[in-house]
Amino acid sequence: MKTRNFNLLFLALSAAGLLFGGYFAIEEWFIGPSFATNDGMVWTLPLVAYIFLALTSTGISILLTSGELLGNEIIKAHKSLLLITALSLLIGAFAALTAELGSFLNVFWLLLTPNLKSPIWWMGTLYSIELILLGVKFYALLSKRHFGFERWLSAGTLCVAVAASLVLGSVFGTAIGRVGFYGMDASILTFLCALASGLSLAPLLLSPEKRAVLLLPGRLVLGILALFLVVNYIYLARGSILAELPWVGFWMPLLLLVALMTYQAKPAISAMIALPTLLLVELAFVIQGQLQVLGPKQTWLGAMQSYQPNLAEVGILVFGCSVAYLSFYVFKQAIARTSEPVSLDR
């Protein structure tokens, strides 16, 4: 009964979030832009909403497919929940992206106008392929079909998921003239964030007695990411490049360490700490690279900018998360009707 009440509460909150965020999404699609952007600050919270949801989906996908390939019985026993979570999060990510791009058609236009030298095109393409591969796996699960290429499907999904998270970082790491973004550490950051967010959410999808399988990898990834942020903090604090602005706050690795310490005993609290922290880490990274205004735009924007998300941008974040949860609910109900032996009521 308690679980049912929680499910109804999340469903009601997601429906309300869909209405709230959907208002701003429709405004962006059909009326006009309302985000806190300008010629110098083009990537803000709506894009970060896409990044956060996509990377979390990637982390779950990597956990699921690697578990399948390694023959981990606990992961395979929870395949249904892990699969629909990864699929739902990616759908929510693309929902946020449609609002960020201003139109559904712009997403298709991005994919249908290939530029093999563009990391943005590769990012959109790889995540679209991952969405299709997860959809195929979901169809097989729903129809109870066993494809002869199922192992290849899992291997392909794993490779695409890893590549997508790395390429997402390269969108920033190869940006011309943006010193704060430049370098391979942007891809390391997005890959580690994908693993950390996926492994922070995953314990809530496994039955309590089976969560021990995630203890070592989950705490290890959170610890590595915390160390990575500490090293960045030290380098940026001592840096002498004016355009490379400090973006790592000491509270970021500190909160990740708190999530690490509560990972075993209180996984729900750990997730509630880690996931918002990861969202803010990604937001801080994306914003800092745009704060210094380049070229003649300094005339009307000034040499430096500041950024604060407005209500419309928060609405798109809520919109993406709501679409993700409602998709999860629909998929869960669809699988429940197929009488899956694995319990989905958690």
N, C-alpha and C positions, 0 to 999 in steps of 0.2 A: 504493500500500500504506500509506503514511504517513497519507494522508487517511482511508483506511478504518479504520485503527487509532484515529484521533481520533474518528471517528463512533461506533465501538463503545464507546470510553471515555465519551463524552458520553451515549450511550444507557444505559450501565450506571449512570452517576452519576444520570441522570434517573429511572431505575427505582428506585434506592435512595432518591432524594429524594421520589419519589411515596409510597413506603412510610413514610418518616419523617414527611413532612408530612401524608400522608393519615391517619395515626394521630390527629394533633391536629385535623384537619378533622372526622373522624368523631366525635371527642370533643365538638367544638363543635356539631355537627349534632344528635347524639342523646343526649348525656349532660349537658352543662352547660358554662357559660362557664369558661374557664381563662386568659383574657388579663389583662394588667396594666392593667386599666381600673377606673374608679370613676365616681361621679356627676359628678365634675369633669373627668376625663380619659377621654373617650369615643372619640376617634379616635387610634389608635396604629398600630403597624407593619403589622398586617394590612390596614388601609385604605390605607396608604402603598404596600404591595405591589401593590394594585389600581391605585393612581394611577400608579406607576412603569411597570407593564406596559402599562396603557392608553395612557399618554402616549408610550411607545416605539413602540407599534403605530401611534398617530396620526402620529408623525414619519415612519415608513416609508410609511404610506398617503399622506401629503402628497407625499413624494418620488415615489412611484409614479404617482399620478394627475396631478400637475403635469407630470411627464415625459411621460406619455401625451398630455396635452392640448397640450403644446408640441412634440410630435413628436420628442422626444429618442430617437434610435435606440439609444443605449447602455442607457438605462433600459428601453425597450421590449424589448430583447434579453434583459434580466434580469428580465422581468416575473414569471416563474414563482416565482423565489426571493423576490422582494420581496413578492409577493402572499401566499404561504403564510406568510412571516414575520409580516406584519401581522396576518393572520387568526389564527395560532397564539398570538401575544402577547396578542391580545384575548380569546381563549378562556381563556388562563392568568389574565388579569386578572379575568374573571368567576368563575373557579374560586376565586380568593382572596377575591372579594367574597362568594360564598356562605358561606364560613367566617366572614368578618367580620360578616355579618348573622345568622349562626346557623342558617340554613336555606336550602335551594334555593327553597322556597316564598316566602320573604321577598323574593327578587329579583323574582319574578313579581308579588307583591303590590305592590311598589314601582311597577312599570310599569302595573299594572291599576287603580291608585287615583290617577288624575291630579290634580295640583295645579299649575295653570299658573303660579302665583306662586312655586313652589318650585324653586330651582336644582338641588336634589338630584334631583328628578323629571326635570328636563330633562337632567341629566347622564346618568342611567341610560337614559333614552329615546334620546338621541342616540347613545350608545355601542351600544345595542341595534340601532338603525338602521344604524350603521356596520358592525356585525357581519353583519347581513343583506346589506348591499350588497357587502361583501367576499365573503360566501358565494356570492352570485349571480355575481360575477366569477370565483370559483374554479370554480363549476359550468360556466361557459362555457369556461374554460380546459381543464378536465378532459374535457368532452364535445366540445371543438374546435368549438363553435358560435360564430358571429359574429352577435350581436344587432344589429339596426338602430339601437338606442338605446345602443350601447356608449359613445359619446362622452358622452352625457348621463349614463350610469351613472358614468363617471369624474368628470365635473363634480359630480354629486351627492355622490359619496363624498368628494371634496375639500372641498366646502362643509360637509358634516356633520362631517368630521374636524377642520377648523379650529374650527367652532362648538363641538364637544364639548370640545376642549382649553381654550377660553376659558370655557365654562360651568363646567367643572370648577374653575377658579380662582375663579369667582364664588360657588361653594359656601362658600368661606372668606371671600372679599372682602365678602360681604353679611351675614355672621354678626352678629347683634345683640349688642352689649355686648363684643365681642372686638376690642379696639383693635389688637392685634398682627396680626389678619387683615385688618382693614377697608381697602378701597380697591381701585382697578382694577389696582394693581401685582400683586395676587394672580393675576389672569388673564394678565398679561404674563409672570409667572414660569412658570406652567404651560405657556403657549404656547411660550416659549423652551426650556423643558425638553423639551417634545415634539420640537421641531426638533433640539435638541442630541443627545438620546438616539437619535433615528432616524438622524441623519447620522453619529453615532459608530459605530453598528452596521452601517450600509449598506455601507461599504467591504469588509467581510468577506463580503458577498453578491455582490460584483462580481468579475469576473476581474481579476487584478493589472494587466493592461495597460489596463484600462478605468476604473480608479479615479480617474484625473485629472479626470474630469467632476465629481467630488464635492469636489475640493480647495478651490475657492473658497467654495462655500456652507457646507461643513463647518467650515472654519476661521473663516469670518465669523460663523457662529452661535455657536460656542464663544467667540469673542472678545467678541461682544455680550453674551452671558450672563455672562461673567467681569466685564465692565464694569458690568453691571446689579447684580451682587452687590457689587462694590466700592463703588458709589454707596450701596447699602443699608447696607453696613458703616459708611460714614462717617456717614450720617444717624442710624443707630441708636446709634452710639457717642456722638453729640452730642445725642441726643434728650433731652427733658425730661418726656416722658409716662411715668409710672411703669408703666402697664399695657403699654407697648410695649417688650417685652423684646428685647435684642439676640439674634439667632439666626444671623446670618451670621458664620462664622469666616473669618479671612483665608486659611486653608488652602484654602477652597473655590474662589475664583477662581484661586488659585495652581496648584492641581491641574488646573483646566480649561485654564490656559495651558500646562502641561506636555503635556496631551493635544493641544492645538492644535499645539505644536511637533513632536510625534511623529506627527501625523496623516498626513503624506505618506510618510515613510520606514518607520514601524512602525505601521500601522493597527490591528493586533491589540493592541499595547501601549497605544495611544491609547484604544481601546475599553475595555480593562481598567482604565484610569485614570478615564475619563470616566463610564462607566455607574455604578460604585459611588459616585462622587462625586455624581452627580445623584440617586441614591437617597437619600443622606444629606442632600443639600440639601432634598429634598422632605420627608424625615422631620423635619428641624430646623424647617422652616417650620410643619408641621402641629402639632408638639408645643408650640412656643413660645406659640402663641395660647391654649393651654389651661392653662398653668402657673399663672396667677393664678386663684384660686378666687373665684367670684362669689357674692354674697348670703349667706344663712344657712348654706350648706354650709361656710363657713369655720370653723364651730363644731367640726366633727369632721375636716375635711380640712386645716385651717390656711389661712393666707393664700396660701401658695405651695406648689406641688407639685414633685416631681422625677419623672423617668421613666426607666426602664430596661427594654428589651424582655426578656420572659421566653422560655423555650425554646419554649413553645407558639406565640408570635407569630413567632419565627424559623422555626418549622416551617411556618407558613402562607405565609411568603415563599418558602421552599423548595418548598412544594406548588405555588404558582402558577407558579414558574419551571419546575418539572418538567413540569407539565401543558402548558405552552407548548412546551417542547422535544419532548416526546413527540408532541404534535399536529403539530409541524413535521415530525418524522420520518415520521409516517403520511402526511401530505399529500405529502411528497417522494417516498415510495415509490409513491403512487397516480399522481403525475404521471410518474414514471419509466416506469411500465408503459404510458403512452400514447405512448412513444417521442418525447418532446419533443426537438427539435434542440438546445435549450440545455442545457448540462451542469449537473447539479444536484449533482455530487460535489465540493463545496468547503465 
